[in-house]
Amino acid sequence: MDLTRDGRPLVRGLSLELQPGERLVLVGPNGSGKSTLLRAVAGLAEPSRGRIDRPATPPGMLFQEGALWPHLTVEQHLAFVDTSGDLAWRDHLLTLFSLGALRRSRPDRMSGGERVRLALARTFAGRPAWVLLDEPLTHLDPAIQGDVRQTLPMLVEELGATALTVTHDPDDVLLFGRRLLALDGRGGWWLGDARTALESPPTASLAVFCGRGTVLQGRADDRGEVDLGVGLTLQGRRPGESVSAFLDAAAVQFGDSFETEGEPAVFVAPDRRGGSWLRIGPRLFRSAHSAGHFRPGDAVSVRIVGEPRPLQEGVGA
């Protein structure tokens, strides 16, 4: 299957089958075609080549923009989708998404986060056999995001639904699925085990998404050697070949000084994983080591204790 938008290839040669009850996570940079693929799976768009075999029943779908009906109250949104008339199920959803006090409110009287929760409740109101979730946590306040993060996988499991979820947060990948489909924005893609992708990202776009290290780039000289900076090289490449490589954050150590000569650097900030951001020359590096006593702007000495790993291109690239 191929997908294009305005003549630009988004996905080339994708072949994918979801088993009943399977949960798949979809990731990729902005503009890579994640929402377009979700709409194609839902039947709201068609591939430029190939076909999509969809279940006979309609999906429960969360649109990134919400797509609520402005003239309907919260209760009416759920009643419109839940044709079974199961009031207990609707009340269950109102409780799960903290909407009970808003049951008679219309979208224009609700906050952005409340509207997202309504859109999520509506997604599940019809007890769908398959659900498509486009960034379900992005526009929620941190105070409620944790509750919804736990609620969504529970609901999917409760319904036994097949699920395809788009996320920008690597910390949410294993929560929403065991397989991962990554788009690179140039037509290429990677499909495989989600844990493997997170722990040892195979492509440059996945390495950037996972945030577990630093992506280095260079071009092979006439001898097939690639200078990646900070004293790191790759050998045996084709002359003129453009190469991306991944340097794991655990390979970047820093301190006040080292007995061996280290790269001069500046401590920038701690990262959200308990590691650190460092600036070496003109670019940022991620280190798995904590800030310790360092403050932003402090000079540090850096040494690299591991080797960069070449990254492959996406399958369809």
Backbone bond lengths (Angstrom), bond angles and torsions (degrees), N, CA, C in turn:
res aa  C-N    CA-C-N  psi(-1)  N-CA   C-N-CA  omega(-1)  CA-C   N-CA-C  phi
1 M - - - 1.461 - - 1.525 109.67 -
2 D 1.329 116.22 137.76 1.464 122.56 174.18 1.524 108.94 -116.39
3 L 1.331 115.58 145.80 1.454 121.99 173.11 1.518 108.47 -127.64
4 T 1.337 116.14 136.29 1.459 120.71 175.44 1.522 109.12 -131.06
5 R 1.325 115.86 159.38 1.464 121.73 173.09 1.517 107.89 -140.74
6 D 1.336 116.16 121.91 1.462 122.08 -177.25 1.524 111.30 53.53
7 G 1.327 115.53 38.38 1.457 121.02 177.98 1.517 114.39 81.19
8 R 1.322 118.03 -3.92 1.471 120.68 -179.05 1.526 109.70 -95.94
9 P 1.345 117.57 130.44 1.466 119.29 179.82 1.529 111.22 -69.00
10 L 1.330 115.62 128.68 1.465 121.42 175.72 1.521 110.97 -102.62
11 V 1.315 116.42 -43.89 1.464 122.50 179.96 1.519 108.05 -138.48
12 R 1.338 117.10 132.16 1.457 121.46 177.94 1.520 109.65 -124.20
13 G 1.322 115.11 127.49 1.453 120.40 171.10 1.515 115.86 68.71
14 L 1.311 117.81 30.19 1.466 120.76 -178.74 1.521 110.41 -79.16
15 S 1.329 116.19 129.65 1.453 122.77 172.99 1.518 107.94 -125.83
16 L 1.321 116.58 119.22 1.463 120.59 -171.69 1.523 109.53 -145.74
17 E 1.324 115.98 133.89 1.459 121.49 174.53 1.520 108.61 -129.12
18 L 1.330 115.73 128.04 1.458 121.77 177.18 1.523 109.45 -102.18
19 Q 1.324 115.67 129.14 1.455 120.58 176.54 1.531 109.78 -80.40
20 P 1.336 118.21 151.24 1.471 119.64 177.02 1.522 111.40 -54.97
21 G 1.332 115.81 130.18 1.458 121.20 -179.52 1.512 114.81 82.74
22 E 1.343 117.67 -1.22 1.464 120.18 179.86 1.525 110.29 -76.43
23 R 1.329 115.61 148.96 1.457 121.60 176.12 1.525 108.95 -118.29
24 L 1.321 116.09 122.26 1.465 122.92 -178.60 1.517 108.94 -118.47
25 V 1.332 116.58 140.42 1.457 122.00 178.41 1.527 108.67 -109.32
26 L 1.330 115.98 137.38 1.465 122.85 -178.61 1.523 108.75 -116.56
27 V 1.344 116.34 125.40 1.459 120.96 -179.47 1.522 109.41 -132.66
28 G 1.323 115.07 166.18 1.457 121.07 177.43 1.509 110.13 158.79
29 P 1.335 117.86 162.65 1.467 120.79 179.19 1.510 111.55 -66.66
30 N 1.328 115.69 165.41 1.466 120.50 177.05 1.528 109.84 -57.63
31 G 1.327 115.41 135.82 1.455 119.97 178.34 1.517 114.40 82.69
32 S 1.328 117.91 6.00 1.466 120.15 -176.86 1.524 112.88 -81.97
33 G 1.333 117.84 -10.40 1.455 119.93 176.11 1.513 115.08 108.46
34 K 1.316 117.80 14.36 1.470 120.43 -178.08 1.529 111.49 -62.55
35 S 1.323 116.71 -51.13 1.470 120.13 -179.60 1.519 111.22 -66.59
36 T 1.329 116.98 -36.10 1.464 120.51 177.95 1.519 110.43 -63.44
37 L 1.328 116.97 -42.41 1.457 120.62 177.76 1.523 110.78 -64.18
38 L 1.325 116.75 -41.23 1.459 120.17 178.86 1.533 110.68 -61.80
39 R 1.315 116.67 -41.94 1.465 120.61 179.34 1.533 111.02 -66.91
40 A 1.320 116.20 -35.27 1.461 119.20 177.70 1.525 110.73 -67.28
41 V 1.323 116.91 -41.29 1.462 120.52 177.50 1.531 109.97 -61.73
42 A 1.337 116.17 -36.92 1.468 120.77 -178.96 1.522 112.90 -75.18
43 G 1.340 117.55 -14.30 1.461 120.62 -177.95 1.508 113.35 93.44
44 L 1.326 117.36 10.02 1.467 121.52 179.82 1.520 112.16 -91.38
45 A 1.321 116.84 -5.94 1.460 123.33 175.16 1.523 106.38 -150.71
46 E 1.316 116.33 161.19 1.457 120.60 -179.26 1.524 109.76 -120.59
47 P 1.327 117.34 146.22 1.461 119.78 177.09 1.529 110.95 -66.18
48 S 1.319 116.58 153.55 1.461 120.02 177.23 1.520 111.35 -75.72
49 R 1.320 116.58 -21.44 1.469 121.74 174.52 1.517 108.25 -149.89
50 G 1.333 116.16 142.64 1.451 120.27 -179.19 1.528 111.18 90.36
51 R 1.343 115.86 -170.68 1.454 119.51 -177.45 1.529 109.50 -144.44
52 I 1.325 114.73 163.87 1.459 122.19 176.49 1.524 107.80 -124.75
53 D 1.307 116.25 121.17 1.466 121.24 175.59 1.524 108.47 -91.58
54 R 1.320 115.63 115.71 1.459 120.98 -174.03 1.523 110.64 -108.69
55 P 1.336 117.10 154.89 1.470 119.37 172.98 1.531 110.60 -61.79
56 A 1.321 115.52 156.78 1.466 119.96 -178.51 1.519 111.92 -70.34
57 T 1.333 117.15 -30.35 1.462 120.13 -179.09 1.521 110.38 -84.15
58 P 1.336 118.69 148.44 1.463 120.91 -179.98 1.526 111.36 -70.41
59 P 1.336 117.68 152.62 1.458 120.42 179.21 1.522 111.74 -82.03
60 G 1.304 115.81 160.64 1.452 120.74 161.77 1.514 106.33 -86.52
61 M 1.325 117.22 120.37 1.474 118.89 -172.42 1.511 111.45 -126.96
62 L 1.329 114.72 129.93 1.455 121.94 171.71 1.518 108.54 -101.36
63 F 1.335 116.29 112.79 1.456 121.07 176.03 1.526 109.25 -81.18
64 Q 1.326 115.47 147.31 1.466 119.52 179.91 1.523 111.38 -59.98
65 E 1.334 116.67 -34.20 1.466 120.15 -178.83 1.531 112.27 -91.39
66 G 1.328 117.88 4.76 1.461 121.28 176.48 1.511 113.92 88.60
67 A 1.359 116.70 -54.58 1.471 122.67 178.67 1.527 112.12 53.56
68 L 1.326 116.36 46.12 1.464 120.54 177.54 1.531 110.15 -79.51
69 W 1.330 115.58 162.48 1.459 121.43 178.19 1.535 108.32 -96.00
70 P 1.328 118.07 113.00 1.466 120.73 -170.11 1.523 114.41 -64.84
71 H 1.339 118.31 -22.56 1.461 120.84 -175.50 1.524 112.73 -91.57
72 L 1.346 118.07 -3.07 1.461 121.07 -177.29 1.523 111.30 -107.02
73 T 1.323 115.76 143.46 1.465 120.74 174.57 1.528 109.44 -76.77
74 V 1.323 115.33 174.10 1.464 120.77 177.23 1.525 109.91 -56.64
75 E 1.316 116.82 -50.48 1.464 121.15 179.59 1.524 111.26 -57.65
76 Q 1.316 116.45 -42.73 1.464 120.51 -176.90 1.528 111.80 -68.53
77 H 1.337 116.83 -33.39 1.465 119.70 174.69 1.523 110.52 -57.60
78 L 1.326 116.28 -48.18 1.464 120.00 -177.22 1.527 110.77 -69.78
79 A 1.343 117.08 -39.35 1.467 120.65 -178.73 1.529 111.00 -65.27
80 F 1.329 117.36 -34.36 1.459 120.88 -179.65 1.525 111.32 -64.06
81 V 1.340 115.93 -36.26 1.468 120.91 -177.27 1.520 111.43 -87.08
82 D 1.343 117.33 -36.97 1.463 121.97 -177.72 1.525 110.11 -85.53
83 T 1.325 115.04 89.67 1.465 119.61 -177.79 1.530 112.56 -76.59
84 S 1.330 117.41 -8.39 1.461 119.80 -179.92 1.529 112.01 -77.42
85 G 1.334 116.91 -17.79 1.457 120.47 -178.25 1.516 113.30 72.35
86 D 1.342 116.97 25.89 1.462 121.58 -177.14 1.534 109.14 -82.69
87 L 1.319 116.87 93.64 1.465 121.54 -177.24 1.517 111.71 -65.07
88 A 1.327 116.79 -34.63 1.466 120.28 179.91 1.524 110.79 -64.51
89 W 1.324 116.86 -38.70 1.467 120.91 178.23 1.528 110.89 -66.33
90 R 1.310 116.68 -41.21 1.467 119.53 178.65 1.529 110.53 -64.82
91 D 1.315 117.27 -42.51 1.465 120.59 177.89 1.527 110.74 -62.90
92 H 1.328 115.71 -36.73 1.466 120.69 176.99 1.528 110.29 -60.19
93 L 1.329 117.04 -44.50 1.464 121.19 179.60 1.530 111.07 -67.33
94 L 1.322 117.58 -40.25 1.466 120.58 178.36 1.520 110.59 -60.90
95 T 1.325 116.40 -37.10 1.462 120.21 178.68 1.520 110.84 -71.04
96 L 1.323 116.45 -46.01 1.461 120.62 -177.96 1.527 111.95 -58.93
97 F 1.325 116.73 -37.96 1.464 120.58 -176.41 1.536 112.43 -103.01
98 S 1.324 116.28 17.98 1.475 122.06 174.83 1.518 112.35 52.51
99 L 1.332 115.93 48.85 1.461 121.96 -178.10 1.524 112.89 -116.07
100 G 1.319 117.56 4.34 1.456 120.55 -175.06 1.513 113.79 -56.06
101 A 1.326 116.92 -42.25 1.462 120.61 -178.24 1.525 112.43 -75.01
102 L 1.336 117.02 -8.98 1.470 121.43 -176.18 1.523 112.10 -111.17
103 R 1.313 118.08 13.74 1.458 120.98 -171.24 1.524 113.07 -58.57
104 R 1.327 118.86 -26.73 1.469 120.93 -179.88 1.537 112.69 -103.79
105 S 1.319 115.93 10.91 1.471 120.26 179.89 1.526 110.86 -88.36
106 R 1.343 114.85 149.33 1.456 120.86 173.56 1.534 108.96 -99.86
107 P 1.329 117.85 160.01 1.471 120.94 -175.12 1.523 114.92 -53.93
108 D 1.353 117.76 -34.34 1.463 118.70 -176.64 1.531 112.60 -72.15
109 R 1.312 117.64 -9.51 1.461 121.41 177.45 1.534 111.48 -105.26
110 M 1.318 116.12 12.01 1.460 121.09 -176.13 1.521 110.64 -116.64
111 S 1.337 116.12 154.38 1.469 120.87 176.37 1.525 109.58 -74.80
112 G 1.330 115.66 168.97 1.467 119.75 179.17 1.518 111.90 -59.40
113 G 1.329 116.91 -43.93 1.457 120.32 179.87 1.517 112.53 -65.73
114 E 1.339 116.79 -36.96 1.467 120.60 177.65 1.523 110.93 -65.33
115 R 1.328 116.36 -37.42 1.462 119.80 178.44 1.537 111.08 -66.63
116 V 1.329 116.41 -37.74 1.469 119.27 176.23 1.521 110.31 -62.36
117 R 1.334 116.82 -43.31 1.463 119.84 179.58 1.520 112.05 -64.96
118 L 1.329 116.78 -35.77 1.459 120.16 175.21 1.533 110.11 -64.80
119 A 1.326 116.85 -44.32 1.457 119.91 179.20 1.530 110.90 -60.85
120 L 1.324 116.77 -37.48 1.466 120.41 177.58 1.527 111.19 -67.50
121 A 1.336 116.59 -44.80 1.466 119.66 178.50 1.525 110.77 -60.49
122 R 1.324 116.87 -41.72 1.460 120.47 178.30 1.533 111.20 -63.31
123 T 1.334 116.87 -35.97 1.459 121.01 179.54 1.524 111.69 -55.83
124 F 1.334 115.95 -37.81 1.466 120.22 -175.52 1.534 113.61 -98.88
125 A 1.332 116.97 -2.96 1.467 119.92 -172.70 1.518 113.07 -60.64
126 G 1.324 117.92 -34.88 1.454 121.08 -178.11 1.513 114.38 -88.59
127 R 1.338 117.55 14.12 1.470 122.46 -177.17 1.533 110.73 49.18
128 P 1.328 117.91 57.71 1.470 120.42 -174.21 1.528 112.33 -67.72
129 A 1.333 114.98 149.21 1.460 120.44 175.55 1.518 111.37 -81.56
130 W 1.339 117.45 -17.22 1.464 121.22 174.83 1.516 108.72 -146.40
131 V 1.340 115.41 143.61 1.460 121.21 -176.15 1.523 110.16 -129.92
132 L 1.326 115.39 146.07 1.456 123.95 178.50 1.522 107.41 -124.69
133 L 1.322 116.82 115.25 1.458 122.03 -173.82 1.528 109.76 -117.60
134 D 1.320 116.05 114.78 1.468 121.34 -178.46 1.526 109.53 -99.13
135 E 1.328 116.22 98.66 1.468 123.79 -179.97 1.533 111.62 51.86
136 P 1.312 118.01 64.77 1.471 120.81 -172.63 1.525 115.27 -68.62
137 L 1.332 118.87 -17.60 1.464 120.22 -175.49 1.526 113.43 -109.33
138 T 1.319 117.42 -3.23 1.469 120.45 -168.45 1.522 113.37 -61.97
139 H 1.310 118.77 -41.52 1.465 120.71 -171.62 1.530 113.40 -102.96
140 L 1.319 116.24 20.86 1.464 120.21 179.56 1.523 110.72 -97.20
141 D 1.332 116.02 144.44 1.457 120.26 175.45 1.525 109.67 -65.61
142 P 1.331 118.21 147.40 1.475 120.56 178.89 1.525 113.17 -54.15
143 A 1.336 116.91 -32.38 1.465 120.19 -176.79 1.516 112.08 -63.13
144 I 1.333 117.35 -32.85 1.471 120.57 -177.53 1.518 111.37 -105.25
145 Q 1.330 117.31 -15.62 1.462 121.00 -174.59 1.525 112.01 -60.46
146 G 1.338 116.74 -39.38 1.456 120.04 -179.35 1.514 112.48 -62.23
147 D 1.341 116.75 -41.31 1.466 120.52 179.07 1.531 111.04 -64.64
148 V 1.328 116.14 -44.75 1.466 119.85 -179.16 1.525 110.65 -67.23
149 R 1.333 116.66 -35.74 1.474 121.25 178.22 1.533 110.91 -58.37
150 Q 1.315 116.81 -36.74 1.466 120.28 177.52 1.526 111.56 -79.69
151 T 1.324 117.07 -33.91 1.462 121.43 -175.54 1.525 112.69 -67.81
152 L 1.333 117.68 -42.77 1.460 120.25 -172.68 1.527 113.28 -61.84
153 P 1.342 119.72 -52.33 1.474 117.79 178.14 1.525 112.54 -61.44
154 M 1.334 116.56 -33.52 1.458 119.96 179.09 1.526 110.59 -63.97
155 L 1.341 117.22 -43.48 1.461 121.23 179.58 1.527 111.70 -65.24
156 V 1.328 116.05 -43.09 1.459 119.95 179.03 1.527 110.18 -60.21
157 E 1.336 115.88 -44.07 1.464 120.25 179.30 1.531 110.79 -67.17
158 E 1.323 116.69 -40.92 1.468 120.78 179.74 1.523 111.27 -58.97
159 L 1.338 116.76 -38.88 1.459 121.60 -179.30 1.525 112.53 -84.69
160 G 1.340 117.00 -13.65 1.461 119.91 -174.81 1.512 111.87 65.99
161 A 1.343 116.23 29.49 1.463 121.23 -172.09 1.529 111.64 -82.69
162 T 1.320 115.13 150.51 1.458 122.09 166.90 1.527 106.89 -79.49
163 A 1.332 117.56 135.75 1.470 119.21 -173.25 1.522 111.47 -135.67
164 L 1.321 114.98 138.24 1.462 123.04 172.11 1.522 106.47 -123.78
165 T 1.335 116.38 117.27 1.464 121.74 -173.32 1.516 110.57 -122.52
166 V 1.331 116.18 129.27 1.458 122.53 173.78 1.529 108.79 -92.16
167 T 1.327 116.85 132.17 1.464 120.07 176.21 1.516 110.22 -143.51
168 H 1.336 115.47 152.94 1.462 122.08 173.30 1.522 111.05 -105.82
169 D 1.322 117.61 0.55 1.462 121.33 -173.46 1.525 110.37 -110.41
170 P 1.337 118.36 113.39 1.469 119.70 179.89 1.516 113.11 -61.08
171 D 1.337 117.36 -25.36 1.461 119.76 179.38 1.529 112.75 -69.09
172 D 1.344 116.94 -15.91 1.457 120.48 -178.28 1.529 113.03 -97.85
173 V 1.325 117.65 -5.87 1.463 120.01 -172.52 1.525 111.92 -59.80
174 L 1.326 117.55 -54.12 1.465 119.87 -175.96 1.522 111.99 -70.44
175 L 1.314 116.73 -18.96 1.458 120.30 175.26 1.525 110.90 -69.19
176 F 1.329 115.92 -34.64 1.460 120.67 -173.44 1.524 114.20 -102.50
177 G 1.319 119.72 -7.33 1.455 118.12 -179.39 1.510 113.90 -177.86
178 R 1.317 114.69 166.16 1.460 121.72 178.16 1.519 111.98 -108.29
179 R 1.332 116.30 -17.59 1.466 120.04 172.45 1.517 108.57 -114.71
180 L 1.322 115.55 153.42 1.461 120.89 -176.34 1.515 109.43 -133.14
181 L 1.328 115.48 134.66 1.456 123.29 173.21 1.524 107.30 -114.44
182 A 1.328 116.28 119.25 1.463 121.49 -178.05 1.523 109.84 -113.76
183 L 1.332 117.03 126.32 1.463 123.05 175.23 1.515 108.66 -99.03
184 D 1.333 116.98 143.39 1.466 118.59 -177.79 1.518 113.97 -103.65
185 G 1.351 117.72 -3.53 1.459 120.39 177.23 1.514 113.84 88.60
186 R 1.349 117.18 -2.09 1.472 120.60 179.77 1.523 111.57 -123.63
187 G 1.326 115.93 16.10 1.456 120.13 -177.42 1.509 113.11 100.79
188 G 1.338 116.87 -17.47 1.455 121.40 -179.27 1.521 112.13 -82.51
189 W 1.316 115.72 158.25 1.467 120.57 -179.94 1.517 109.40 -154.13
190 W 1.330 114.22 161.44 1.471 121.64 175.15 1.512 107.88 -136.93
191 L 1.324 117.28 135.82 1.456 122.90 -179.32 1.516 108.60 -131.02
192 G 1.338 116.51 127.46 1.450 118.50 179.92 1.516 112.15 179.28
193 D 1.325 114.83 -165.38 1.459 122.05 -177.81 1.530 110.36 -66.17
194 A 1.325 116.56 129.61 1.464 120.79 -174.62 1.528 111.53 -66.30
195 R 1.326 117.89 -42.51 1.470 119.85 -178.63 1.526 110.74 -63.56
196 T 1.324 116.29 -41.08 1.466 119.81 177.61 1.523 110.96 -60.70
197 A 1.336 116.04 -42.91 1.461 120.38 -179.48 1.518 111.76 -62.42
198 L 1.327 117.13 -37.71 1.460 120.75 -178.83 1.522 112.20 -74.20
199 E 1.321 116.67 -39.75 1.460 120.16 -174.31 1.526 112.90 -83.36
200 S 1.322 116.69 -28.55 1.464 120.38 -179.96 1.520 108.88 -145.02
201 P 1.345 117.35 72.67 1.465 120.55 -173.44 1.523 112.01 -57.14
202 P 1.345 117.41 127.73 1.460 120.86 -175.26 1.527 114.91 -87.03
203 T 1.336 118.02 -18.46 1.463 120.45 -177.11 1.527 109.80 -123.79
204 A 1.336 115.04 161.71 1.464 119.90 -178.63 1.524 111.37 -62.85
205 S 1.336 117.07 -42.38 1.460 119.16 -178.22 1.528 110.76 -66.03
206 L 1.326 118.15 -37.37 1.458 121.01 176.96 1.522 111.36 -68.93
207 A 1.318 117.02 -37.27 1.464 120.13 178.22 1.520 110.92 -62.21
208 V 1.325 116.29 -41.35 1.465 120.16 177.39 1.526 109.82 -65.88
209 F 1.333 116.98 -43.80 1.464 121.04 -179.91 1.528 111.47 -61.03
210 C 1.323 117.19 -45.41 1.465 120.76 -174.83 1.522 112.55 -69.39
211 G 1.313 117.22 -29.59 1.459 120.18 177.30 1.514 113.82 63.95
212 R 1.325 118.09 28.76 1.458 121.16 -178.61 1.517 111.94 -96.45
213 G 1.308 117.23 6.73 1.454 120.06 -178.88 1.513 109.87 -177.53
214 T 1.317 115.44 -152.10 1.457 121.71 -175.39 1.516 109.18 -128.90
215 V 1.324 116.79 135.71 1.460 121.82 176.22 1.523 108.27 -93.23
216 L 1.328 116.12 124.20 1.461 123.09 179.61 1.524 108.75 -111.04
217 Q 1.317 115.88 145.67 1.454 119.71 -177.85 1.516 110.88 -133.34
218 G 1.306 115.35 149.16 1.460 120.70 178.28 1.516 110.32 -165.44
219 R 1.330 115.69 177.47 1.466 120.85 179.91 1.523 108.31 -128.80
220 A 1.315 115.90 136.49 1.463 120.96 -177.33 1.521 111.00 -69.29
221 D 1.341 115.39 137.26 1.461 120.05 176.97 1.532 109.57 -83.43
222 D 1.332 115.82 -170.21 1.466 120.23 -175.66 1.519 112.19 -63.91
223 R 1.333 117.63 -21.27 1.467 121.57 179.70 1.530 112.13 -92.98
224 G 1.348 116.86 0.78 1.454 119.94 -179.28 1.513 113.17 81.54
225 E 1.323 117.31 18.78 1.466 121.56 -179.71 1.529 109.57 -103.65
226 V 1.312 115.63 136.87 1.465 121.37 -179.01 1.517 109.08 -113.03
227 D 1.331 116.58 122.52 1.460 121.83 175.82 1.527 108.25 -91.52
228 L 1.350 116.59 112.97 1.459 121.85 -177.92 1.521 112.60 -95.91
229 G 1.328 117.67 -0.14 1.457 120.72 -176.70 1.515 111.47 88.98
230 V 1.323 117.18 172.32 1.466 126.17 -178.27 1.526 112.05 43.84
231 G 1.339 116.51 35.83 1.459 120.64 176.50 1.513 115.46 77.30
232 L 1.324 118.65 9.94 1.457 122.02 -176.82 1.532 110.44 -102.47
233 T 1.329 116.04 136.78 1.455 120.95 178.61 1.522 110.05 -137.10
234 L 1.310 115.28 158.83 1.459 123.31 170.59 1.517 107.78 -121.92
235 Q 1.331 116.72 142.09 1.452 122.15 -178.18 1.529 110.08 -111.95
236 G 1.308 114.56 164.56 1.456 121.20 170.02 1.515 115.33 72.49
237 R 1.315 118.25 28.32 1.467 120.48 177.13 1.526 109.90 -97.61
238 R 1.306 116.78 165.85 1.456 120.44 177.18 1.522 109.54 -72.52
239 P 1.349 118.56 134.03 1.467 120.11 177.64 1.527 111.24 -52.98
240 G 1.325 116.36 131.33 1.452 121.97 -179.94 1.515 114.08 84.95
241 E 1.342 117.73 -5.30 1.466 121.01 -178.10 1.529 110.90 -70.82
242 S 1.330 116.20 134.64 1.461 121.37 174.41 1.522 108.39 -86.34
243 V 1.337 117.54 128.39 1.458 122.46 -171.74 1.524 110.35 -126.42
244 S 1.340 116.33 136.50 1.460 122.49 170.00 1.528 107.85 -110.88
245 A 1.330 116.18 141.45 1.459 121.37 179.52 1.520 109.18 -138.75
246 F 1.317 115.17 154.57 1.457 122.11 -176.16 1.526 109.36 -113.25
247 L 1.333 115.65 126.47 1.463 121.42 176.32 1.518 107.51 -110.05
248 D 1.326 116.54 112.07 1.457 121.15 -177.55 1.522 110.43 -61.90
249 A 1.339 116.15 143.51 1.463 120.77 -178.58 1.520 111.82 -61.12
250 A 1.336 117.63 -28.25 1.466 120.39 179.49 1.516 112.04 -68.33
251 A 1.341 117.57 -17.69 1.466 120.95 -179.14 1.521 112.80 -81.75
252 V 1.331 116.54 -10.77 1.468 120.81 -176.35 1.525 109.18 -104.10
253 Q 1.315 116.26 106.20 1.463 122.05 179.71 1.523 109.71 -108.47
254 F 1.333 115.69 148.53 1.457 118.15 179.25 1.534 110.64 -146.43
255 G 1.328 114.68 158.04 1.461 120.92 179.37 1.515 109.81 -168.09
256 D 1.346 116.29 -167.50 1.469 119.70 178.00 1.521 110.53 -69.88
257 S 1.311 116.18 -40.41 1.466 121.04 178.53 1.518 108.27 -164.83
258 F 1.308 115.80 156.71 1.455 121.87 176.20 1.520 108.90 -124.36
259 E 1.324 115.96 151.89 1.457 119.55 177.53 1.513 110.06 -62.68
260 T 1.349 116.05 -40.60 1.457 118.72 173.41 1.528 108.30 -84.63
261 E 1.296 115.17 155.34 1.466 119.08 -176.80 1.526 110.11 -66.94
262 G 1.312 118.55 128.58 1.461 122.70 -179.73 1.505 111.30 -112.95
263 E 1.318 115.20 164.58 1.459 121.15 177.56 1.525 109.36 -72.77
264 P 1.345 119.33 129.05 1.463 119.92 175.20 1.521 110.15 -67.67
265 A 1.309 116.80 138.77 1.465 120.83 -175.94 1.515 109.70 -152.57
266 V 1.327 115.32 173.12 1.457 122.63 177.38 1.514 108.32 -124.90
267 F 1.338 115.87 133.78 1.456 119.98 173.92 1.522 108.20 -74.58
268 V 1.351 116.85 128.27 1.465 121.60 -176.26 1.520 111.21 -99.62
269 A 1.323 117.26 -53.90 1.463 120.81 -176.19 1.522 109.38 -173.91
270 P 1.326 117.77 157.55 1.468 119.55 169.66 1.522 109.57 -71.82
271 D 1.335 116.85 153.23 1.459 118.79 174.02 1.526 109.32 -102.30
272 R 1.313 116.64 173.14 1.461 120.61 -172.93 1.516 112.91 -76.12
273 R 1.336 117.78 -6.92 1.457 120.98 -179.60 1.527 112.16 -98.58
274 G 1.318 117.36 7.23 1.455 120.50 -178.32 1.508 113.57 91.37
275 G 1.322 117.50 2.18 1.453 122.21 177.02 1.518 111.29 -98.17
276 S 1.326 115.90 -151.11 1.467 119.79 -174.06 1.523 110.61 -146.51
277 W 1.334 114.36 153.80 1.458 122.68 169.42 1.520 108.20 -102.96
278 L 1.329 115.63 132.52 1.456 122.25 177.84 1.519 108.62 -125.84
279 R 1.341 115.52 149.41 1.462 119.73 173.23 1.517 108.62 -110.88
280 I 1.322 115.04 120.08 1.458 121.40 176.65 1.516 107.01 -117.61
281 G 1.317 116.83 112.09 1.454 119.40 -174.49 1.522 109.17 65.08
282 P 1.335 118.21 -130.23 1.460 120.35 -175.33 1.518 114.62 -90.21
283 R 1.348 118.70 -0.74 1.451 117.48 -171.97 1.523 113.43 -131.00
284 L 1.345 114.38 162.91 1.458 121.60 -179.36 1.522 111.04 -90.56
285 F 1.347 114.72 143.36 1.457 121.81 173.34 1.519 108.32 -125.61
286 R 1.316 115.38 146.32 1.463 120.27 175.16 1.520 108.93 -99.20
287 S 1.335 115.84 133.14 1.462 122.33 175.37 1.522 108.75 -117.87
288 A 1.331 116.38 142.23 1.465 120.43 177.70 1.519 111.49 -78.87
289 H 1.336 117.77 -7.88 1.462 121.23 -176.11 1.529 110.40 -85.80
290 S 1.312 115.57 144.43 1.465 120.54 -175.66 1.522 111.23 -76.14
291 A 1.330 114.35 164.20 1.463 120.55 -174.21 1.525 112.80 -65.60
292 G 1.338 117.84 -30.29 1.462 119.69 -175.06 1.509 110.20 61.84
293 H 1.323 116.36 -128.11 1.468 120.40 -177.77 1.524 112.75 -92.98
294 F 1.348 117.45 2.61 1.455 119.82 -174.60 1.525 111.82 -76.42
295 R 1.332 114.51 147.15 1.456 122.25 176.73 1.517 109.24 -119.89
296 P 1.346 117.27 157.01 1.462 119.56 179.20 1.532 111.76 -52.20
297 G 1.323 115.95 130.85 1.457 121.93 -179.69 1.510 113.92 97.74
298 D 1.344 118.48 -13.63 1.466 120.97 179.37 1.523 110.57 -67.83
299 A 1.323 115.67 138.53 1.459 120.78 174.19 1.524 109.28 -76.05
300 V 1.322 116.53 137.61 1.457 121.71 178.11 1.524 108.52 -133.79
301 S 1.316 114.87 163.62 1.454 121.03 175.16 1.523 107.78 -108.60
302 V 1.327 116.76 133.66 1.456 121.65 -173.89 1.521 110.46 -120.26
303 R 1.328 115.59 141.09 1.460 119.83 169.60 1.526 108.98 -132.31
304 I 1.315 115.71 147.33 1.453 123.06 -179.74 1.523 107.90 -102.57
305 V 1.331 116.66 121.83 1.467 120.26 -175.13 1.528 112.28 -110.13
306 G 1.306 118.34 6.57 1.461 121.63 178.32 1.513 110.68 -133.95
307 E 1.320 115.89 175.65 1.456 121.96 -179.17 1.524 110.75 -105.71
308 P 1.318 117.96 144.41 1.473 119.75 175.45 1.527 110.09 -69.70
309 R 1.315 116.83 149.01 1.460 122.68 -178.94 1.529 109.28 -113.45
310 P 1.339 116.86 121.95 1.475 118.83 179.33 1.522 110.71 -59.64
311 L 1.332 115.67 143.95 1.459 122.26 -179.45 1.518 109.72 -106.95
312 Q 1.327 116.07 141.83 1.445 120.88 177.21 1.519 110.54 -85.00
313 E 1.317 115.18 166.14 1.453 120.56 174.12 1.519 108.39 -87.30
314 G 1.355 116.46 162.69 1.460 119.36 175.85 1.524 110.95 -62.02
315 V 1.317 116.93 155.71 1.452 121.90 -175.84 1.517 111.88 -56.92
316 G 1.328 116.70 -42.95 1.449 119.54 -175.41 1.507 114.29 -88.85
317 A 1.340 117.85 1.92 1.469 119.91 -174.63 1.512 111.39 -72.52
